[in-house]
Amino acid sequence: MLKMIFLMGFGKEIYIEQPLGFVAQGECSGLVCRLRKSLYGLKQSPTAWFGKFSSVVQQFGMTHSETDHSVFYRHSRAKSIYLVIYVDDIILTGSDNHGISPLSD
């Protein structure tokens, strides 16, 4: 689901300059276009995706590590769950199988 959000966007308004050759004759140059569907390929794509991913993971009770930006964790009694993001890989591990199940669906 989050991969689709990354490719299709999720409600954040993004404006770009008109592509070269896009200006119609008689129209003003220097106008901008509002993207409606895609964030893929823009400089702000990874930051926007990570912000959305972070908020969704935290809704599952995960805590964002203060020492490593790519690590989320949840501790309860003697059980732990760790979620680590590295480039385009997500590692989900821990001793709480019951707690991991909703995150891996």
N, C-alpha and C positions, 0 to 999 in steps of 0.2 A: 504494500500500500504506500509506504513512504517513497519507494522508488518511483511510483507513478506520480506522487506529489512533486517530486524533484523534476520530473520530465514535463509535467503539465502545469505546474504552478499551484498556488493555494490562496489566491485572493490578494496577494501583495501587488500593488500597482507599480509597474516598471515602465519607464519612458526611455526611448532610444532616439538618437538622431536619425533622420531619414537616410536610407541607404543611397550610395552614389547612383545617379541616374534615375532616381525615383521621382524627382520633382517634375510635375506636369508643366507643360508650357503655359505661361501666364500665371502660374501659382507662385507664392512666396517661397523663397528658400529659407533654411534655418528652422523649419517647423520640426516638431517631434512627433513620434508615433507612440501610442500606448499599446503595450503588449497585452493581449487578452488571455493567451493560453500557455505560453512556453517560457520557462526560465532557463532551459537547457542551453548551455554555451555562453551564458553571460558571466561576467566576472563575479557578480554577486550571487550566483547560483549556489555555490557550496555554503556560503555564509547563511543564506536564507534557508537552505535545506537543513543545515545543522541546527539552526534556531528552532525550526519546526520539530525536528527529530528530538531535540533536547526536551521540549515541552511535553511531547507525547510520552517519552520514556519516564519523565518525572511524574506524570499522571499515574503511572504504574507503581509509584512509591520509591523509585530509584533516586539516589542522591548524586549530584554532580560533584566529582572530586575537585577539591580546591588546588591540589598539587599537580594534577595531570588533567588537562582539558578534555582528553579523549576517553576518560574513564568515568563510568557510573557504577554505583554499588548500592546494595541493600543488605543490611545485617538484621537478623532477628534471632534471638536466643543463640543457639549453636549453629545456625545455618546462615549462609552467605550467598549472594548472587553478585557477579561482576559482569559488566558489559563494557567491552573495549572496542573503540572504533579506530581503524588504521587504514587510511586512504579510502579504499572502496570495500573494505572487509569489516564485518562486525563479528566479534567473538563474544559468545554468551556462555558463561560457565558458572559453576558454583555447586554447593552441597544441598541446595533446596530445589529438588526436582519439581515439587508441586508449585513453587513460586516461579520457576523458569518457564513452565508450560504456557501461561498466558502471553509471555513475552515473545515466545518463538512462533506463535501462530500467525 
